[in-house]
Amino acid sequence: MKSSHRMLDRFLLHNSEWLDKKLFVPVSPAPQTAKGLQEKTFSESSERSKRQKTEGLHKTTSTEELSFATAMSLQGSGNPSAAKLLHEGL
């Protein structure tokens, strides 16, 4: 505004060309940051947390289904003898 001597009319007259153009400012999304406590893995969780996390499972799934799923998981992770013991216990 120096060349316009602090006069708004002169400023608008001298700068109308670029003032009338649309200004596009690229906006990048803000990076997502985790807030609060970091969730622990199941094995790192306390007994109380494990009970809370599995509450829905043991309320809606039968013991037989849970035992079978556990045996399949043991067998899949390379523990066939433990899976066999669990099957025999059923």
PDB file as gemmi writes it, atoms N, CA and C in Angstrom:
CRYST1    1.000    1.000    1.000  90.00  90.00  90.00 P 1                      
ATOM      1  N   MET A   1       0.822  -1.184   0.000  1.00  0.00           N  
ATOM      2  CA  MET A   1       0.000   0.000   0.000  1.00  0.00           C  
ATOM      3  C   MET A   1       0.868   1.250   0.000  1.00  0.00           C  
ATOM      4  N   LYS A   2       2.186   1.078  -0.015  1.00  0.00           N  
ATOM      5  CA  LYS A   2       3.084   2.216   0.039  1.00  0.00           C  
ATOM      6  C   LYS A   2       2.945   3.096  -1.206  1.00  0.00           C  
ATOM      7  N   SER A   3       2.839   2.462  -2.393  1.00  0.00           N  
ATOM      8  CA  SER A   3       2.715   3.258  -3.615  1.00  0.00           C  
ATOM      9  C   SER A   3       1.358   3.936  -3.711  1.00  0.00           C  
ATOM     10  N   SER A   4       0.409   3.475  -2.919  1.00  0.00           N  
ATOM     11  CA  SER A   4      -0.933   4.068  -2.938  1.00  0.00           C  
ATOM     12  C   SER A   4      -1.082   5.147  -1.874  1.00  0.00           C  
ATOM     13  N   HIS A   5       0.001   5.375  -1.136  1.00  0.00           N  
ATOM     14  CA  HIS A   5       0.018   6.397  -0.086  1.00  0.00           C  
ATOM     15  C   HIS A   5      -1.069   6.167   0.964  1.00  0.00           C  
ATOM     16  N   ARG A   6      -1.256   4.882   1.272  1.00  0.00           N  
ATOM     17  CA  ARG A   6      -2.219   4.464   2.300  1.00  0.00           C  
ATOM     18  C   ARG A   6      -3.666   4.859   1.986  1.00  0.00           C  
ATOM     19  N   MET A   7      -3.959   4.953   0.706  1.00  0.00           N  
ATOM     20  CA  MET A   7      -5.317   5.283   0.267  1.00  0.00           C  
ATOM     21  C   MET A   7      -5.935   4.016  -0.317  1.00  0.00           C  
ATOM     22  N   LEU A   8      -7.032   3.564   0.253  1.00  0.00           N  
ATOM     23  CA  LEU A   8      -7.673   2.338  -0.174  1.00  0.00           C  
ATOM     24  C   LEU A   8      -8.092   2.389  -1.645  1.00  0.00           C  
ATOM     25  N   ASP A   9      -8.657   3.510  -2.116  1.00  0.00           N  
ATOM     26  CA  ASP A   9      -9.095   3.612  -3.521  1.00  0.00           C  
ATOM     27  C   ASP A   9      -7.916   3.396  -4.460  1.00  0.00           C  
ATOM     28  N   ARG A  10      -6.803   4.007  -4.167  1.00  0.00           N  
ATOM     29  CA  ARG A  10      -5.637   3.875  -5.041  1.00  0.00           C  
ATOM     30  C   ARG A  10      -5.093   2.442  -4.992  1.00  0.00           C  
ATOM     31  N   PHE A  11      -5.086   1.870  -3.794  1.00  0.00           N  
ATOM     32  CA  PHE A  11      -4.614   0.495  -3.656  1.00  0.00           C  
ATOM     33  C   PHE A  11      -5.455  -0.444  -4.516  1.00  0.00           C  
ATOM     34  N   LEU A  12      -6.767  -0.344  -4.415  1.00  0.00           N  
ATOM     35  CA  LEU A  12      -7.660  -1.189  -5.195  1.00  0.00           C  
ATOM     36  C   LEU A  12      -7.491  -0.952  -6.692  1.00  0.00           C  
ATOM     37  N   LEU A  13      -7.299   0.294  -7.088  1.00  0.00           N  
ATOM     38  CA  LEU A  13      -7.112   0.630  -8.496  1.00  0.00           C  
ATOM     39  C   LEU A  13      -5.810   0.016  -9.023  1.00  0.00           C  
ATOM     40  N   HIS A  14      -4.711   0.141  -8.268  1.00  0.00           N  
ATOM     41  CA  HIS A  14      -3.410  -0.367  -8.714  1.00  0.00           C  
ATOM     42  C   HIS A  14      -3.302  -1.888  -8.637  1.00  0.00           C  
ATOM     43  N   ASN A  15      -4.090  -2.507  -7.797  1.00  0.00           N  
ATOM     44  CA  ASN A  15      -3.950  -3.950  -7.572  1.00  0.00           C  
ATOM     45  C   ASN A  15      -5.202  -4.753  -7.927  1.00  0.00           C  
ATOM     46  N   SER A  16      -6.103  -4.169  -8.655  1.00  0.00           N  
ATOM     47  CA  SER A  16      -7.365  -4.836  -8.951  1.00  0.00           C  
ATOM     48  C   SER A  16      -7.176  -6.118  -9.758  1.00  0.00           C  
ATOM     49  N   GLU A  17      -6.171  -6.150 -10.613  1.00  0.00           N  
ATOM     50  CA  GLU A  17      -5.970  -7.318 -11.473  1.00  0.00           C  
ATOM     51  C   GLU A  17      -5.734  -8.588 -10.652  1.00  0.00           C  
ATOM     52  N   TRP A  18      -4.792  -8.555  -9.741  1.00  0.00           N  
ATOM     53  CA  TRP A  18      -4.512  -9.765  -8.967  1.00  0.00           C  
ATOM     54  C   TRP A  18      -5.507  -9.953  -7.827  1.00  0.00           C  
ATOM     55  N   LEU A  19      -6.146  -8.881  -7.382  1.00  0.00           N  
ATOM     56  CA  LEU A  19      -7.153  -9.018  -6.331  1.00  0.00           C  
ATOM     57  C   LEU A  19      -8.423  -9.703  -6.837  1.00  0.00           C  
ATOM     58  N   ASP A  20      -8.709  -9.576  -8.120  1.00  0.00           N  
ATOM     59  CA  ASP A  20      -9.911 -10.177  -8.690  1.00  0.00           C  
ATOM     60  C   ASP A  20      -9.727 -11.660  -9.031  1.00  0.00           C  
ATOM     61  N   LYS A  21      -8.497 -12.123  -9.061  1.00  0.00           N  
ATOM     62  CA  LYS A  21      -8.241 -13.523  -9.396  1.00  0.00           C  
ATOM     63  C   LYS A  21      -8.572 -14.421  -8.207  1.00  0.00           C  
ATOM     64  N   LYS A  22      -8.944 -15.660  -8.558  1.00  0.00           N  
ATOM     65  CA  LYS A  22      -9.208 -16.643  -7.510  1.00  0.00           C  
ATOM     66  C   LYS A  22      -7.881 -17.177  -7.001  1.00  0.00           C  
ATOM     67  N   LEU A  23      -7.816 -17.338  -5.742  1.00  0.00           N  
ATOM     68  CA  LEU A  23      -6.602 -17.825  -5.098  1.00  0.00           C  
ATOM     69  C   LEU A  23      -6.832 -19.275  -4.672  1.00  0.00           C  
ATOM     70  N   PHE A  24      -5.970 -20.167  -5.156  1.00  0.00           N  
ATOM     71  CA  PHE A  24      -6.065 -21.581  -4.803  1.00  0.00           C  
ATOM     72  C   PHE A  24      -4.899 -21.939  -3.911  1.00  0.00           C  
ATOM     73  N   VAL A  25      -5.225 -22.348  -2.722  1.00  0.00           N  
ATOM     74  CA  VAL A  25      -4.204 -22.767  -1.773  1.00  0.00           C  
ATOM     75  C   VAL A  25      -4.358 -24.267  -1.558  1.00  0.00           C  
ATOM     76  N   PRO A  26      -3.344 -25.038  -1.940  1.00  0.00           N  
ATOM     77  CA  PRO A  26      -3.457 -26.485  -1.741  1.00  0.00           C  
ATOM     78  C   PRO A  26      -3.468 -26.806  -0.246  1.00  0.00           C  
ATOM     79  N   VAL A  27      -4.390 -27.661   0.110  1.00  0.00           N  
ATOM     80  CA  VAL A  27      -4.515 -28.042   1.513  1.00  0.00           C  
ATOM     81  C   VAL A  27      -4.275 -29.532   1.627  1.00  0.00           C  
ATOM     82  N   SER A  28      -3.281 -29.879   2.390  1.00  0.00           N  
ATOM     83  CA  SER A  28      -3.024 -31.302   2.616  1.00  0.00           C  
ATOM     84  C   SER A  28      -3.668 -31.683   3.942  1.00  0.00           C  
ATOM     85  N   PRO A  29      -4.196 -32.893   4.006  1.00  0.00           N  
ATOM     86  CA  PRO A  29      -4.847 -33.291   5.250  1.00  0.00           C  
ATOM     87  C   PRO A  29      -3.841 -33.362   6.389  1.00  0.00           C  
ATOM     88  N   ALA A  30      -4.293 -33.006   7.551  1.00  0.00           N  
ATOM     89  CA  ALA A  30      -3.417 -33.039   8.727  1.00  0.00           C  
ATOM     90  C   ALA A  30      -3.112 -34.499   9.064  1.00  0.00           C  
ATOM     91  N   PRO A  31      -1.896 -34.775   9.445  1.00  0.00           N  
ATOM     92  CA  PRO A  31      -1.564 -36.157   9.793  1.00  0.00           C  
ATOM     93  C   PRO A  31      -2.346 -36.593  11.030  1.00  0.00           C  
ATOM     94  N   GLN A  32      -2.809 -37.839  10.977  1.00  0.00           N  
ATOM     95  CA  GLN A  32      -3.567 -38.378  12.106  1.00  0.00           C  
ATOM     96  C   GLN A  32      -2.589 -38.752  13.211  1.00  0.00           C  
ATOM     97  N   THR A  33      -2.853 -38.265  14.374  1.00  0.00           N  
ATOM     98  CA  THR A  33      -2.024 -38.622  15.517  1.00  0.00           C  
ATOM     99  C   THR A  33      -2.892 -39.321  16.541  1.00  0.00           C  
ATOM    100  N   ALA A  34      -2.327 -40.333  17.107  1.00  0.00           N  
ATOM    101  CA  ALA A  34      -3.063 -41.074  18.124  1.00  0.00           C  
ATOM    102  C   ALA A  34      -3.131 -40.252  19.396  1.00  0.00           C  
ATOM    103  N   LYS A  35      -4.293 -40.239  19.998  1.00  0.00           N  
ATOM    104  CA  LYS A  35      -4.464 -39.502  21.241  1.00  0.00           C  
ATOM    105  C   LYS A  35      -4.765 -40.490  22.346  1.00  0.00           C  
ATOM    106  N   GLY A  36      -4.315 -40.185  23.503  1.00  0.00           N  
ATOM    107  CA  GLY A  36      -4.592 -41.052  24.642  1.00  0.00           C  
ATOM    108  C   GLY A  36      -3.580 -42.172  24.758  1.00  0.00           C  
ATOM    109  N   LEU A  37      -3.945 -43.168  25.517  1.00  0.00           N  
ATOM    110  CA  LEU A  37      -3.050 -44.292  25.763  1.00  0.00           C  
ATOM    111  C   LEU A  37      -2.974 -45.208  24.545  1.00  0.00           C  
ATOM    112  N   GLN A  38      -1.791 -45.732  24.306  1.00  0.00           N  
ATOM    113  CA  GLN A  38      -1.621 -46.707  23.231  1.00  0.00           C  
ATOM    114  C   GLN A  38      -2.195 -48.031  23.701  1.00  0.00           C  
ATOM    115  N   GLU A  39      -2.940 -48.705  22.833  1.00  0.00           N  
ATOM    116  CA  GLU A  39      -3.524 -49.981  23.210  1.00  0.00           C  
ATOM    117  C   GLU A  39      -2.446 -51.054  23.202  1.00  0.00           C  
ATOM    118  N   LYS A  40      -2.433 -51.850  24.263  1.00  0.00           N  
ATOM    119  CA  LYS A  40      -1.459 -52.928  24.380  1.00  0.00           C  
ATOM    120  C   LYS A  40      -1.945 -54.134  23.591  1.00  0.00           C  
ATOM    121  N   THR A  41      -0.991 -54.985  23.220  1.00  0.00           N  
ATOM    122  CA  THR A  41      -1.376 -56.238  22.582  1.00  0.00           C  
ATOM    123  C   THR A  41      -2.048 -57.111  23.637  1.00  0.00           C  
ATOM    124  N   PHE A  42      -2.739 -58.139  23.182  1.00  0.00           N  
ATOM    125  CA  PHE A  42      -3.461 -59.003  24.109  1.00  0.00           C  
ATOM    126  C   PHE A  42      -2.508 -59.639  25.118  1.00  0.00           C  
ATOM    127  N   SER A  43      -1.359 -60.106  24.654  1.00  0.00           N  
ATOM    128  CA  SER A  43      -0.411 -60.773  25.554  1.00  0.00           C  
ATOM    129  C   SER A  43       0.191 -59.804  26.576  1.00  0.00           C  
ATOM    130  N   GLU A  44       0.259 -58.516  26.246  1.00  0.00           N  
ATOM    131  CA  GLU A  44       0.794 -57.517  27.181  1.00  0.00           C  
ATOM    132  C   GLU A  44      -0.257 -57.045  28.186  1.00  0.00           C  
ATOM    133  N   SER A  45      -1.518 -57.337  27.923  1.00  0.00           N  
ATOM    134  CA  SER A  45      -2.599 -56.851  28.770  1.00  0.00           C  
ATOM    135  C   SER A  45      -2.651 -57.591  30.103  1.00  0.00           C  
ATOM    136  N   SER A  46      -3.229 -56.937  31.094  1.00  0.00           N  
ATOM    137  CA  SER A  46      -3.408 -57.563  32.403  1.00  0.00           C  
ATOM    138  C   SER A  46      -4.548 -58.573  32.329  1.00  0.00           C  
ATOM    139  N   GLU A  47      -4.653 -59.406  33.370  1.00  0.00           N  
ATOM    140  CA  GLU A  47      -5.736 -60.397  33.415  1.00  0.00           C  
ATOM    141  C   GLU A  47      -7.097 -59.715  33.344  1.00  0.00           C  
ATOM    142  N   ARG A  48      -7.244 -58.603  34.043  1.00  0.00           N  
ATOM    143  CA  ARG A  48      -8.520 -57.877  34.043  1.00  0.00           C  
ATOM    144  C   ARG A  48      -8.871 -57.386  32.639  1.00  0.00           C  
ATOM    145  N   SER A  49      -7.875 -56.806  31.940  1.00  0.00           N  
ATOM    146  CA  SER A  49      -8.104 -56.318  30.576  1.00  0.00           C  
ATOM    147  C   SER A  49      -8.452 -57.463  29.636  1.00  0.00           C  
ATOM    148  N   LYS A  50      -7.782 -58.603  29.805  1.00  0.00           N  
ATOM    149  CA  LYS A  50      -8.074 -59.768  28.970  1.00  0.00           C  
ATOM    150  C   LYS A  50      -9.504 -60.239  29.193  1.00  0.00           C  
ATOM    151  N   ARG A  51      -9.946 -60.248  30.457  1.00  0.00           N  
ATOM    152  CA  ARG A  51     -11.332 -60.646  30.744  1.00  0.00           C  
ATOM    153  C   ARG A  51     -12.312 -59.688  30.079  1.00  0.00           C  
ATOM    154  N   GLN A  52     -12.014 -58.390  30.149  1.00  0.00           N  
ATOM    155  CA  GLN A  52     -12.900 -57.390  29.540  1.00  0.00           C  
ATOM    156  C   GLN A  52     -12.932 -57.526  28.023  1.00  0.00           C  
ATOM    157  N   LYS A  53     -11.771 -57.774  27.412  1.00  0.00           N  
ATOM    158  CA  LYS A  53     -11.700 -57.890  25.956  1.00  0.00           C  
ATOM    159  C   LYS A  53     -12.414 -59.138  25.441  1.00  0.00           C  
ATOM    160  N   THR A  54     -12.434 -60.206  26.233  1.00  0.00           N  
ATOM    161  CA  THR A  54     -13.031 -61.458  25.786  1.00  0.00           C  
ATOM    162  C   THR A  54     -14.437 -61.676  26.343  1.00  0.00           C  
ATOM    163  N   GLU A  55     -14.959 -60.709  27.053  1.00  0.00           N  
ATOM    164  CA  GLU A  55     -16.275 -60.851  27.671  1.00  0.00           C  
ATOM    165  C   GLU A  55     -17.352 -61.197  26.645  1.00  0.00           C  
ATOM    166  N   GLY A  56     -17.356 -60.519  25.525  1.00  0.00           N  
ATOM    167  CA  GLY A  56     -18.345 -60.779  24.489  1.00  0.00           C  
ATOM    168  C   GLY A  56     -18.228 -62.182  23.914  1.00  0.00           C  
ATOM    169  N   LEU A  57     -17.000 -62.670  23.786  1.00  0.00           N  
ATOM    170  CA  LEU A  57     -16.787 -64.022  23.250  1.00  0.00           C  
ATOM    171  C   LEU A  57     -17.387 -65.081  24.159  1.00  0.00           C  
ATOM    172  N   HIS A  58     -17.072 -65.006  25.445  1.00  0.00           N  
ATOM    173  CA  HIS A  58     -17.551 -66.086  26.307  1.00  0.00           C  
ATOM    174  C   HIS A  58     -19.025 -65.948  26.659  1.00  0.00           C  
ATOM    175  N   LYS A  59     -19.611 -64.802  26.377  1.00  0.00           N  
ATOM    176  CA  LYS A  59     -21.059 -64.664  26.589  1.00  0.00           C  
ATOM    177  C   LYS A  59     -21.855 -65.206  25.408  1.00  0.00           C  
ATOM    178  N   THR A  60     -21.293 -65.099  24.206  1.00  0.00           N  
ATOM    179  CA  THR A  60     -22.050 -65.463  22.998  1.00  0.00           C  
ATOM    180  C   THR A  60     -21.611 -66.777  22.359  1.00  0.00           C  
ATOM    181  N   THR A  61     -20.505 -67.362  22.828  1.00  0.00           N  
ATOM    182  CA  THR A  61     -19.960 -68.561  22.198  1.00  0.00           C  
ATOM    183  C   THR A  61     -19.900 -69.689  23.222  1.00  0.00           C  
ATOM    184  N   SER A  62     -20.265 -70.883  22.786  1.00  0.00           N  
ATOM    185  CA  SER A  62     -20.254 -72.030  23.707  1.00  0.00           C  
ATOM    186  C   SER A  62     -18.823 -72.448  24.023  1.00  0.00           C  
ATOM    187  N   THR A  63     -18.677 -73.147  25.142  1.00  0.00           N  
ATOM    188  CA  THR A  63     -17.368 -73.642  25.559  1.00  0.00           C  
ATOM    189  C   THR A  63     -16.807 -74.603  24.523  1.00  0.00           C  
ATOM    190  N   GLU A  64     -17.670 -75.430  23.958  1.00  0.00           N  
ATOM    191  CA  GLU A  64     -17.231 -76.393  22.939  1.00  0.00           C  
ATOM    192  C   GLU A  64     -16.648 -75.674  21.718  1.00  0.00           C  
ATOM    193  N   GLU A  65     -17.323 -74.617  21.278  1.00  0.00           N  
ATOM    194  CA  GLU A  65     -16.827 -73.851  20.122  1.00  0.00           C  
ATOM    195  C   GLU A  65     -15.497 -73.170  20.438  1.00  0.00           C  
ATOM    196  N   LEU A  66     -15.395 -72.588  21.630  1.00  0.00           N  
ATOM    197  CA  LEU A  66     -14.145 -71.927  22.024  1.00  0.00           C  
ATOM    198  C   LEU A  66     -13.003 -72.932  22.114  1.00  0.00           C  
ATOM    199  N   SER A  67     -13.267 -74.113  22.676  1.00  0.00           N  
ATOM    200  CA  SER A  67     -12.242 -75.149  22.800  1.00  0.00           C  
ATOM    201  C   SER A  67     -11.789 -75.628  21.424  1.00  0.00           C  
ATOM    202  N   PHE A  68     -12.741 -75.824  20.528  1.00  0.00           N  
ATOM    203  CA  PHE A  68     -12.400 -76.270  19.183  1.00  0.00           C  
ATOM    204  C   PHE A  68     -11.565 -75.215  18.459  1.00  0.00           C  
ATOM    205  N   ALA A  69     -11.970 -73.964  18.577  1.00  0.00           N  
ATOM    206  CA  ALA A  69     -11.220 -72.876  17.931  1.00  0.00           C  
ATOM    207  C   ALA A  69      -9.809 -72.774  18.508  1.00  0.00           C  
ATOM    208  N   THR A  70      -9.679 -72.989  19.812  1.00  0.00           N  
ATOM    209  CA  THR A  70      -8.360 -72.963  20.447  1.00  0.00           C  
ATOM    210  C   THR A  70      -7.496 -74.096  19.923  1.00  0.00           C  
ATOM    211  N   ALA A  71      -8.082 -75.278  19.800  1.00  0.00           N  
ATOM    212  CA  ALA A  71      -7.332 -76.425  19.278  1.00  0.00           C  
ATOM    213  C   ALA A  71      -6.867 -76.163  17.850  1.00  0.00           C  
ATOM    214  N   MET A  72      -7.732 -75.591  17.027  1.00  0.00           N  
ATOM    215  CA  MET A  72      -7.363 -75.288  15.638  1.00  0.00           C  
ATOM    216  C   MET A  72      -6.246 -74.238  15.601  1.00  0.00           C  
ATOM    217  N   SER A  73      -6.317 -73.285  16.492  1.00  0.00           N  
ATOM    218  CA  SER A  73      -5.286 -72.250  16.551  1.00  0.00           C  
ATOM    219  C   SER A  73      -3.945 -72.851  16.973  1.00  0.00           C  
ATOM    220  N   LEU A  74      -3.980 -73.745  17.968  1.00  0.00           N  
ATOM    221  CA  LEU A  74      -2.747 -74.412  18.411  1.00  0.00           C  
ATOM    222  C   LEU A  74      -2.145 -75.236  17.289  1.00  0.00           C  
ATOM    223  N   GLN A  75      -2.985 -75.968  16.586  1.00  0.00           N  
ATOM    224  CA  GLN A  75      -2.511 -76.802  15.484  1.00  0.00           C  
ATOM    225  C   GLN A  75      -1.922 -75.927  14.373  1.00  0.00           C  
ATOM    226  N   GLY A  76      -2.576 -74.826  14.081  1.00  0.00           N  
ATOM    227  CA  GLY A  76      -2.101 -73.924  13.031  1.00  0.00           C  
ATOM    228  C   GLY A  76      -0.801 -73.221  13.378  1.00  0.00           C  
ATOM    229  N   SER A  77      -0.540 -73.047  14.682  1.00  0.00           N  
ATOM    230  CA  SER A  77       0.685 -72.357  15.085  1.00  0.00           C  
ATOM    231  C   SER A  77       1.825 -73.323  15.372  1.00  0.00           C  
ATOM    232  N   GLY A  78       1.636 -74.599  14.992  1.00  0.00           N  
ATOM    233  CA  GLY A  78       2.734 -75.555  15.128  1.00  0.00           C  
ATOM    234  C   GLY A  78       2.751 -76.297  16.453  1.00  0.00           C  
ATOM    235  N   ASN A  79       1.631 -76.405  17.130  1.00  0.00           N  
ATOM    236  CA  ASN A  79       1.541 -77.140  18.390  1.00  0.00           C  
ATOM    237  C   ASN A  79       0.535 -78.285  18.276  1.00  0.00           C  
ATOM    238  N   PRO A  80       0.786 -79.270  17.431  1.00  0.00           N  
ATOM    239  CA  PRO A  80      -0.197 -80.347  17.250  1.00  0.00           C  
ATOM    240  C   PRO A  80      -0.407 -81.184  18.513  1.00  0.00           C  
ATOM    241  N   SER A  81       0.643 -81.339  19.334  1.00  0.00           N  
ATOM    242  CA  SER A  81       0.480 -82.145  20.555  1.00  0.00           C  
ATOM    243  C   SER A  81      -0.446 -81.451  21.549  1.00  0.00           C  
ATOM    244  N   ALA A  82      -0.346 -80.141  21.683  1.00  0.00           N  
ATOM    245  CA  ALA A  82      -1.241 -79.406  22.576  1.00  0.00           C  
ATOM    246  C   ALA A  82      -2.666 -79.442  22.047  1.00  0.00           C  
ATOM    247  N   ALA A  83      -2.822 -79.342  20.732  1.00  0.00           N  
ATOM    248  CA  ALA A  83      -4.140 -79.414  20.123  1.00  0.00           C  
ATOM    249  C   ALA A  83      -4.768 -80.784  20.357  1.00  0.00           C  
ATOM    250  N   LYS A  84      -3.943 -81.828  20.271  1.00  0.00           N  
ATOM    251  CA  LYS A  84      -4.438 -83.182  20.481  1.00  0.00           C  
ATOM    252  C   LYS A  84      -4.909 -83.360  21.924  1.00  0.00           C  
ATOM    253  N   LEU A  85      -4.122 -82.843  22.880  1.00  0.00           N  
ATOM    254  CA  LEU A  85      -4.514 -82.915  24.290  1.00  0.00           C  
ATOM    255  C   LEU A  85      -5.836 -82.197  24.529  1.00  0.00           C  
ATOM    256  N   LEU A  86      -6.016 -81.075  23.912  1.00  0.00           N  
ATOM    257  CA  LEU A  86      -7.261 -80.304  24.075  1.00  0.00           C  
ATOM    258  C   LEU A  86      -8.438 -81.070  23.483  1.00  0.00           C  
ATOM    259  N   HIS A  87      -8.245 -81.700  22.314  1.00  0.00           N  
ATOM    260  CA  HIS A  87      -9.305 -82.497  21.687  1.00  0.00           C  
ATOM    261  C   HIS A  87      -9.690 -83.690  22.560  1.00  0.00           C  
ATOM    262  N   GLU A  88      -8.673 -84.328  23.172  1.00  0.00           N  
ATOM    263  CA  GLU A  88      -8.927 -85.476  24.031  1.00  0.00           C  
ATOM    264  C   GLU A  88      -9.710 -85.060  25.281  1.00  0.00           C  
ATOM    265  N   GLY A  89      -9.472 -83.833  25.739  1.00  0.00           N  
ATOM    266  CA  GLY A  89     -10.163 -83.339  26.922  1.00  0.00           C  
ATOM    267  C   GLY A  89     -11.620 -83.044  26.666  1.00  0.00           C  
ATOM    268  N   LEU A  90     -11.999 -82.881  25.398  1.00  0.00           N  
ATOM    269  CA  LEU A  90     -13.397 -82.592  25.062  1.00  0.00           C  
ATOM    270  C   LEU A  90     -14.158 -83.875  25.129  1.00  0.00           C  
TER     271      LEU A  90                                                      
END                                                                             
